[in-house]
Amino acid sequence: MADNLPTLAVTGATGALGGAVARQLADAGVPHRLLARHAAKVSPPPETPVFALSYADRDHAVRALEGVQTLFMVSAAENPYRAQDQRTFVDAAVDAGVQHIVYTSFMGAGPDDVFTLGRDHWDTEQHIKARGLKYTFLRDCFYQDILPSFVGRDGVIRGPAADGRFAPVARSDVAASAVRILRDPQSHAGAIYTLTGPQSITMNDVAEILTRVTGQQVTYHAESLDEAVESRIAAGASEWQAVAWATSYAAIATGELAQVSDDVARLTGTAPLSFEDHLRSRG
């Protein structure tokens, strides 16, 4: 059965990034299979096989990955067990005979990241390498797409980012970059790309841009790290969620995410969208 299936697989088929990559591959006529936790929610193009899987279920994942040579692995949803679940999935890929994983990591991933979830990405990168797989890592900055959700009901963005800068990237630019790699993965084996937007901006800039584009007044209020964690827990978040949320801002404050990279332009041939252009493109 696996002999008749596409050797390229895309995970996260029901998600924003995995779905965008799948659509672009289909438009380009590139055969692929789709992998999702809830296969029934996938609306695949004609002749595109769909498999259900969980990163935490090794045996099930092996069956879904049989015959796959190149795997686009979208990082799992944030949860306390993500690093272990992703190790399990990488092990399943090895068992199934996958040769190359293209993994969506995080900008500056490292074992001592201020942003706690960046450490999960580092762990997954290292496990992919340790298992002897070919790899390509896409180290994305924060997505421009999620920044509007940082605004509270009172029109205020709160968090411990101080006046630090970061270079958020449009999810569409990440998808376009991934598709270029997946169409010729061998040329990108062993590469680590940092995917950012064209500008390094502050949270005050984010508030000003949102105000200008949406017409709704948005401001930024800098919190301390402790204040941020306490306020998030008070709002009902678990401790690991509160710490992850707060340290995402703290990573901006330390300058870990300030670098502007030209990797999107080098991969796609097109300059990445600025945050303002991204907002305006959404109408």
N, C-alpha and C positions, 0 to 999 in steps of 0.2 A: 504493500500500500504506500509506504513512504517513498518508494521509487517514483511514484507518479505525482508527488506533491512538490510545490515550490521549495527551494532550498534556502530561501530568505524568509525570516519570520519577524513579525513586529508585535511586541507586547503592548499592553495598555490600549487596545483597540477601541475601547469605549471612552477613553480619556481625551482631553483636548490635544495633547501633543501626539500620542500614538495615533489618534484618529486623523490628524492633519498629515502625518507622515504617510499613513496608509492611502489616503486620498491622492496625495501627490504621486506616490508610486503607481497607483492605478491609472492616473491620468497619463503617466509616462509609459504605460504598457509594461511595467516591470512585474513579473509574477511574484507573488508573496503569499504567505499564510498569516492569518491574524490570530492572536492569542489574547484572551481576556478572561477575567474572573467570571464574568456573566456573559457567556457567549450568546445567549438569547437576546441580549440588548444590542448586538452588533448588526448593522445593516451593510453587509459586504457587497462590493461590486460583483458582477457575474463571474463565476468560476474562481472565486477566491475562497479557499477553505478556511473555516473558523474552528478553533479549538478552545475549550474551557480549561483553565488551569489556575492553580494557586502557587505562588512562589514558595509557600511553606510545605507543599505536598510534593515531595521529591519524585515518587513513583508516577504520579499523574503527570508531572511536568516532563519526565523522560518520554512518556508516550506521545505527548504533544510535540516534542522537539525531535522525534526520530526523523532523520533525513535532512535536518537543517544544517546548513554550513555556516551561514551568517545570521546572527541574532541581534536585533535592535532591542535592547533591554532598557525600558523606561523604569526609573527607580520607583519602588513601591510606595504606596501611600504612607504618610508619616504615622508611625506607631512605635511603641517601646521595643518591639522585636524585629524592627526592619532589618538591621544588620544581619541578624541570624537568618531571617527568611531569605535574604538575598544571597547569603552564602549557600543556603540549601538549593536555591534555584541555579546558581552557578555550578554547583556540583551535579545537578540534574543535567545541565547542558553538556558537561564533560561526559557523563554517562551515555548521553544520546549521540555523542560524536560531533557536537558543534565545534567548529574550528575558530570562529572569530566572533567576539562580542563587541558591539558598539553600545556603550553604556552612558546614560545621561547622569553625569556627576554634578558637582557643585564647584563654583569658582574658588580656587585656592584650597581645595580639599586637603586636609592634613590631620595627623593624629592629635594635634593640640589646637584645633580650630576653636576660636571664640564661639562661633555658631555650633552648638552641640550636634546638630544633625549633619553638619559638614564632616564630622568624624565618622558617621555611618558611611558616607560616600567614600572616604578614604579606605575604610575597612573593606568595602566591596571592591574597590580598585585593586587593592593588594591581594585579595583572594583570587580575583581573575588572573592576575599575574602569576600567583603561586601555583595555580592549577595548570599553567603552561599554555593558556589560550592566547591566540592573537587578540589584540585589543585596540580599540580606539575610544578615548574618553572625551566626552563633550562636557566641559566644566562650565556650566551656565551660571551667569549672575541671576539675581532675582528677576522673575518675569514682570515686565511692564504690565501685563494683563491683570495681575493680582493687586497692584498698588491702589486702585480705587477702593478695594475692600478694606484697606487699612484705615479708612475714614470712619470715625464713629458717628452715631446718630446726631451728635451735636456739631458735626462738621470739623472735628478736631482729630488729627493724627497724633497718637500718643505713643512714645517709645524712647528707649535710651540710645538713640542714634547720634545725639549731640549735634555737632555741625559737620560730621563726617560725610564723605562722598562715596557714592557707588554708581555703577554703570549698568542699570537694568536693561534687559534685552527683551524684545518682543518674542513671544512664543512662536510666531510665524517665521521669524528669522532662524530660530533654532530648528524648526521643522525643515525649512529649506536647506539648511546646512546638513542635517542628517540625511536627507534624500540624496544630496550630492555624494556623500560618503557611501551610502548603501548601494548606489549604482556602480561604484568601482571600489569596493572595500579594500582590496589588496593594496591599492595605492596609499591607503591611510593606515595601514597596519602599524602599530606602535606609536601612533600620533596622539598627542594630548592637545585639544583645542580649548581655548578660553573664549566663550561666546558672550559678548557684551553689546550694549548699544553704543552709539557714537559719542556719548557725552557722560561725564562723571558729574552727578548732581547730588544735592543735599535733600533732606526731607523738607526743608523750607521751599526748595525749588519744586519738589513734587506738589506741595500744597499750592504754590503759586500757579503752576501749570494746570492743575485740576480746576482751580478757580477761574482761570482764563478760558479754558475750553468748555467747561460745563456751565459756567455762569453762577455756580453755587459757591459761596464763600467757604474756603477750606484753609485751616491754619495748622501749624505743627507745634506741639508742646513737648519739650524734651523732659523725659523722666530719668531718674536714676535706675540702675539695673534692679535694685531691690524693690523700688516702687513698682516697676513694671511687672515683676514676678508676682508681687503681692496683689496687685490689681487684677491680674489675670486669674489668679486662684480664687479671688473673691467673686469673680464673674462666673465661676463654675468650672474652670479648666483644671485638669489634673496637674500635678507638679511637673512631670516631664514635659507636658505641653506648654506650661507657663514658662519654664526655663528655655525651651526651644524658641518660643515666640520672642522672648526678651533678648536672647542672645543673637537672634537674627538682626535685630537693631544694633546690638552692641558690636557686632562684626563690622557694621558700617562706621560706627564711631571710631574704631581702631584703624580704619583705612584699609582693611583686608580686601575690600571689594572696590577700591577706587580705580584700579587699572582699567584703561580703555584698550581693548584689543581690536586688531583688524582681521581676526580670523573669519568672521562672518563674510566680510567682503572678499577675502581670499578664497573661501570655499564656494560662495554663490555667484561671485562676480557683481554683486549689488551691495551698495552701502546699507547697513542696518538702519531700521527706523529709529528715530528719536522718540522719547516718551510722548512728546506733544503730537508728533506725526502719527504715532500709533493710536492715540486717543481720537484724533480727527478722522483717521481711516475707518474707525468703528461707527462713525456717524453721530 
